[in-house]
């Protein structure tokens, strides 16, 4: 390896160790590595400039893991910007609030953090506190005058609290005049979120506050959502509050048919006495309605399956037609470059491996394995965006290859886009249901997503 490449690799390794020291709270190691990374600009500037591929610095990692001593060093000694943003627009305070680190969040606020700053998706620390039910921090942030109606892509803090089954947070937000009928761009309200979460306590609080029980969002009412979930308590609560069982959704389907399509017999039984007869159903009884809807559902599933299979065949044929021809000589050179890349990878010299795989791809752009290998190298170097780009290109070349799905999921996980990662892993599981690596990765992504969004947190 050339000296400059070796030096660059050493710096990247120190950066990873430095950020990991911030994450684990190893202050002595962090200070030592900061001195090694300082190229004469001064410690404060050097530390502020050290970031990962997602523009997260030491303060983001320390706040996310609740490492107050590291935060103190970075803010009190180095005077770093307490409201520095990462690529997603998240501040250290948002990271701390999302993970439920109350003391760390309080420290950041006391040292100038602005709790009203939103992420790129509009979520503030208040949204995250509401979502995980962190009542102590919720009260502190509200006392700072943060707008209780601030909108994120997923709605107001009240929608977050209701959607994550946090009745204590719902009550406090309502006490601070949060609007029980606030809507997202898609028309989702706190009441709809509470029904989707099957949270009876939140639903009752919202109804007492004047929430609209017959709001329509996405063409459906709360009763449609409750019927789909089959939660009898929620259905009865909505009916008692004036929910109309005869409002049809955008496809002309009433809640009772939604319940029947899901096979939720008890829900059908609850809705049957208050639902007007539908003439198109031959036998207007509980069993007759369920039998009719399940028969219709089977027909629709068969049609959908045929359409999906036809589309997949068309996409595969189209991809093959657009692939450039590769000469035998080019294939030979690609194989030689790949061998060099494989050797470098075994030595954990990932940058050299990337260079070799890039040469191989230039010779043979049709070989998805090369993109898969280079994606893995990018992951080992923490370069998630590059890893994702290669994984997506690999999937385009080999849509039926489970490993391509795994590579995409791994890159998305590194980017903390856990919902998308879970989807990618699941696509791989569908291709290879016996692949334990993919099954485990899917489960881990789902669990990581719950923790990341605060849905797996317990109240403090």
N, C-alpha and C positions, 0 to 999 in steps of 0.2 A: 504493500500500500504506500502511495506517495506520502511524504511528510505532512503536506497540507491537509490531505484527507484524514490522516491519523489524528492530527490536531483537532480537526473539526469534530471527529467522532468523540474524542476525549471531552470536548466542551459540551457536546450534547449529553453525554453520560453524566457530567457534573450538574448540568441543568436539571436532569431528571432526579438525581439524588437530592439536589437543593429543594426542589418542589416537594419531594417525598418527605424531607425533613420537616418542612412546614406542615405537611399533612399529619405527620405522626407526633409533632410537638417536640422534636429533638432540636432544641434551641442552640446547643453548643455546636452540633454538626452544621446547622444552618449558617451560623456565623462564620465557621471555618470555611465552608464552601463559598460563601459570599466573598470572602477575602480572595480566594483562589480565582473567582470569576471576574473580580474587579480589574479592569484593564486601564485604570487611570482616571476614569470618569468620576470616581467617588462612590462610596458604598451605597448611598441612598439612590443614586441614579442607576447604578448597576442592578440593585435588587428590584427596583421598579421596572426595569427593562426585561427581567427574566420572566418569561411566560411560556406556557405550553401552546400547543397548536390551536387551542380554543381561547387564547389570550387571557388565561387565568394565571394570576401571579401568586406569590407566597401568601399574600393577605387573603385571597379568595380561599385557598386550601386550608389555611389555619382557621378561618371563620367557619368554613363548612364542617370542620371536624371539632370545633369547640376548643381550640388550643389558645386560650387567653394569653398565656405568657408570650407566645410568638406574636400575637396581635399587639401586645404592649411594646415589644421590641420594635416592631415595624412602624408603629404609629408614634410612640413617644420618643424613641431614639433616632430613628431614620426619618421621621416626619412624612411618611408616605401618605398619598391621597386616600382617605378613608372611604371615598365613594368611587374608587376606580371601578370601571366596568369591564367585564369579559366580553367575549364575542356575542353572547346572547343578551348583553345589556344587564346582566346580573351584577349587583354590587356585593361586597362582602357581607353586608347586613342581610341581603336577600338569601345568600347561601346559609347563613347562620339561622335565620328564621325558618327556612324550609326544613332544616334538619332538627328543629326544636331545641337549639342551644340557647336557652334563655339568658344565661349569665353572659355569654359571649355577645349576644345581640344587645343586651343592656349596656355592656361596656362600649360597644361600637357607637351606640346612640349617644352615650355620655361624652364620647370623644368626637362628636360632630357629624356622625352618619345621618343622612337625610332619609327618614323612613318613607317619604313620599315619592322617591325616585322609582320609576317603573322599569321593568325589563323591556326588551324589544317586543315582547308579547303583551306588555301592559301590566304584568303582575308585580305588585309591590310586596314588601314584607308583611303588610296587613293581610293580603290575600293568603299568603302561606300560613300565617298564624291562624287565620279563620279555618283553613283547610285541615290543619292538624289539631285544632282545638286547644292551642296554647293560650289559655285565658290570661295568664299573668302578662305575657308579652303583648297580647291583643289590647289589653287595657292601657299599657304604657304607650303603645303606638297611637291609639286613639286620643290619648291625652296630649299628644304632640300636634293634634289638629289635622291629621291625615284625612283626606276626603273619603268618607265611608262609602261613597258611590263610585269610587274610581273603577274604571272598566278595564278588564284584561280581555284577552281573546276568549277566555272561558267565563267572562262575566264579572260581576261585582264580588266583593268579599262575602256578601250574604249568600250568593249563589254557590261559592266555594264551600262555605260552612254547611249549607243544606245538602249539597251534593256529596259531602264526605261524612254525613251523619254526625254533626257536631252541634247538638241542641244548645249547649251552654254558650257556644260562640254565636249561634243564631239569636239567642235571647239578648246577649250584650249588644250585638249589632242593631237589633230592632230597638233596643233601649236608646241607642244613639241615632235613631231616626232613619235607619236604613230602609229603603223602599222595598216592601215585600213583593212588588210587581215590576221590579226592574228587569229589563230584558237584555239578552245578548243580541248580536246582529242576526242570529238565527231564531230569535224569539223565545229562547230558553229563559225561564223565570226561576226564582228560588223554589217555588212550590213544585214545579216540574222536576227540578233537581232532587228535591227531597223524595218525591215519588219514585224516581229512577233509582235512588239509593235505598228504597224501602225503609225510610226513616220515619216512623210514625211520630216520635216526639217532635222532630223538626216540622213535619207537616202540620201538626196541631198548633204549634207556635205561630206558624205562618198564616194559618186560617184565622186564628184569633186576631192577627194583625191586619186582616183584610185582604189576604191574597185571593186572586181570582181563580176560582176552582174550575172554571171552564175555559181557561186560556188555551189557545190553539197554537202549537209550534211545530213546524215541520209537517203540518197537516194533521197533527194528532193532539188529543186532549190528555190531561192527567189520567183520566179513566182508561184511555187506550194503553198508556204505559203501565198502569197498575194491572190491567188485564193481561198484558204480555208477561209481566213478572209473576202473576198469580198470587199476589199477596192479599189475602182475604181481609186483613185488618185495614190495609190502605184503601182497598175498594170500598169497604163499608164506611170508613171515615169520609171519603170523597162523596159517597152517595148521601150521607147524613148532612154534609155541608152544602148540598145542592148540585152536586155533579150530575150532569145530564147524560144518561146512558144511551140516548138516541141521537147524539151528535155523531155523524159519520166523519171518518178521516178523509184525506184528499183522494183516496181510492174508493170512497163510498162504503167503507167497512166500519161497522159499529164495534164498540168495545167487546161485546159478547162474542163476536166472531173472531176477534183477536185471541181471546181466551180459549175459544174452542180450537183454533188452529194450533195452539200450543198444547192442547190436551189438558188444560187446567180446569178440571171438572168442577171443583169447588167454586172457582171464580165464575164459571158459567152458571152454576146454581144460584149464586148471589145476584147476578145480573138478570137472570131469566125473568123474574116477576116484574121487573121495572122496565123491561125492554119491549118496545112494540114489535109485533110479529113482522118478519121479513118474508115477503111472498115468494121469493126465489128459492127458499129452502123448503123442500117437500114435506118434511116432518118436523113441525115446530115443537120439539121436546128437547130436553137437555141432551139426551143421547143422540137424537136426530141431528141436532146442530153440530155436535162434536164429530159425528160420523161424516157429515157432509163436508165440513171444513178440512178434515184430515184427508179425505178423498181428493179434494181440490188441491191441497198442499202437495200430495204425491205427484199429481199431474204436472204441477208447476216445477217441482224439483227435477223431474225427468226432462222437461223442456230446457231448463236452465243448464243442466249437465250437457245436453247435446250442443247447445250454443257455445258453451265454454270449450268443449272439445274441438269444435269446428274452428273457433278463434285461435286456439293453441296451434292447431295444424297449419293454419294460414300464416301465423306469425313465424313459425319455425321455417316454413318454406320460403317466406320473404327474406328472412335473415340469411339463409343459405344462398339464395340467388344474388344477394348483394355482396357476398364475400369475394375479395380479390383472389386471383389465382396466384399460387406460390410455386416457384420453380423448385425442382429437386435440389439444385445448388443452394438456393436460399434456405430451404428446410435443413440442409446439412449445416450451414453456418449458424442457423438458429439453435440447432441441437448442441453445437459446440459452445455457443454463448450460454445456453441454459446450464450446461455442465459446469462452466466456470461459476455461474450464479449459485448452483447447488453446493459447490465446494465452499464458496464464501459464506453461504448461509450456515453450513455446518461449523464454520469457525466463528460464527456470530458476528461476522463482518458484514452487517446488513447493508451499509451504504454501497460497498463494492458489489454485493449481490444485486442490489437494485440497478446499478450501472450495467451489469451483465445481462440481467433479464430485460432491461430496456433495449439493449442491442438485439437480443433474441426476438423481441416483439417487433422491432423494425424489420427484421428479416421475414418473420412469419406472424403477421397480425391476426391470423385466424386461430391461433393456438390459445385457447382460454386458460390452459394450465399456467402459461407464462404470466398472465395477468393475475391469476390466483396467487402464484408464488410472490410476485412483486407486492401485491396487496398485503400479504403476511409480513413482508419485510417492513413496509410502511408502518404497520401496526406495532412491530417490535421497536420501532423508532419513535412511537407516539404520534405519528403523522396521520391522524384519523381521516382528514379530508382526502388526502391522496389515496389512502387505503380504500375509502368508499368509492372513489372514482374508478379505481381498478376493479373492485368487486362488481360494480354495476356493469362495467364493460364486459367482464367475464360472464355475468348472467345473460347479457344480451347475446353473447356468442353461444353459450351453453345453458339455455333456460331449463333443461331437465337435469342439470348436474347439482346434486345436493350440496356439494362442497362450495359451490358458488354462492348459494344461499347463506351458508355458514360464514363465509368471508364477509358478505354484506352485513350480516347481523353483528359480527364482531366489530366491524368498523363503526356501525351505528351505536353500539354499546359504548365504545370509547368516546363517542361524541355525546354520550348521555341522552341519546334519543331512543330511550328504552322501548317505547311503544312500537316504533318502527322496527327496532331490532327484533322484538318478539315476533312481529309479522314476518320478517325475513327468515328467522329460524323456523317458524311454523310452516312456511312454504317448503323449506327443506324437509321437514318432518313428513309432510304430505307426499313428497317424492320418495322418501326412504323412512317409513314408520319404525323400522327396527334400529335405526341409527341412534344409539344412546347418547352420543356426543351432541347431536342436534336436539334431542328431547331435553337433555339437561340444560343446554344453552337456552332453549325456549323458556323453561321454567325459571331459570336464573334471571332472564331479562324481564319476565313478568314481575318477579319479586323485587328486582331492582327498581322497576318503574313505580311500584307501589311505595317503596321507601322514598324514592326521589320526589314523588308528588305528595308525600306526606300521608298516604292512605293507610300505611302500615304502622303509623305512630300511635302510641298510647298517650292519653292526656296527662299532663304534668300538673 
